[in-house]
Amino acid sequence: MTDMSRTSKGRPVDDEVIEQLAAEAERGYDAGKLRRRGGRKPLGSAAARVVPVRLDPELDRALRERAKSEHSNASEVIRDALRAWLRTA
């Protein structure tokens, strides 16, 4: 038995589906009607910049534990800590 790809609604992708999708693409799409897919939520007023930071193993472990305890992620914990530090600096 072969694994068949499926559409986002679970329909198996067979030759008929491929032909329908190709015909639709050839007719063209109205960009205004296309739904936006996921992606990251914007941070602040402009595109966010990635800033690499090196952490020693102990600090990395503490960061991940804190993120887990707050049901958050490492990036959000770092942003919150930086904002707090900048307010007091």
C-alpha positions, 0 to 999 in steps of 0.5 A, a space after each residue: 500500500 502506498 502513502 497518498 498525499 492528502 489535501 488540507 481537508 483530508 481528501 486523497 490527492 489523485 490525478 483528478 485533484 491534481 488536474 483540478 488544482 492545475 486548472 484553478 491555478 491556470 485561471 489565476 487567483 484573486 490575491 485579496 481572497 487568498 487566506 493568510 496562512 499562519 506565520 508569526 505574529 508581528 512584534 511591535 510596530 515593525 518587522 522583528 529582528 533575530 538577535 542570536 544570544 549564546 547561553 551557558 548550559 545552566 542559564 539555558 536550563 533555567 531559561 527553559 524551566 522558567 518558560 515551561 513554568 509560565 507556559 511560554 517559550 524562551 523568546 518570550 521570557 527573554 523579551 519580558 526580562 529585557 523589557 523589565 531590565 530596560 525599565 529599571 536601567 
